[in-house]
Amino acid sequence: MAILLVGLNHKTAPVELREQLAFGEGTFSDGLHSLVGDGFFREALIVSTCNRVEVLAETGDRSERESADHIRAVLGRLRAVESSSFQEHLYQYSDDAAVRHVFRVAASLDSLVVGEAQILGQVRRAYSAAVDAGTAGRVLNRLIHSAF
């Protein structure tokens, strides 16, 4: 079991690119099913706000590189954006570093305005979307509940 987070935010990407890759309320399900539905990942969650787009996945026994490549390909395909145009703006965390990042985001320590309360609600909505889509399982449930 491994946890991988791939994303971009206000520190790494311009607003125009973040807008191109953002998921609206009605598009989370398609994104989640694209990540998990083909059996590539066991679990996945997408956090998409005006300041960030992040994919969190439980990768099973797949390599970090293979998993990150899959996330980039799915993001590019779903948002109709060539992955070469956003690859240099992405950050990537695995295992303990991914968990720390999720905790920092949920606690609003990795926000444009540190301490803003709105981000926790956005993480909750992302988690609810994953639960509704059936893409949050034992690993992500435990991680996100700990972050809350």
Secondary structure as UniProt FT lines:
FT   STRAND          3..9
FT   TURN            10..12
FT   HELIX           15..21
FT   HELIX           25..27
FT   HELIX           28..36
FT   TURN            37..38
FT   STRAND          43..48
FT   STRAND          52..58
FT   TURN            60..61
FT   HELIX           64..79
FT   HELIX           83..85
FT   HELIX           87..89
FT   STRAND          91..94
FT   HELIX           95..106
FT   TURN            107..108
FT   TURN            114..115
FT   HELIX           118..133
FT   HELIX           138..147
//
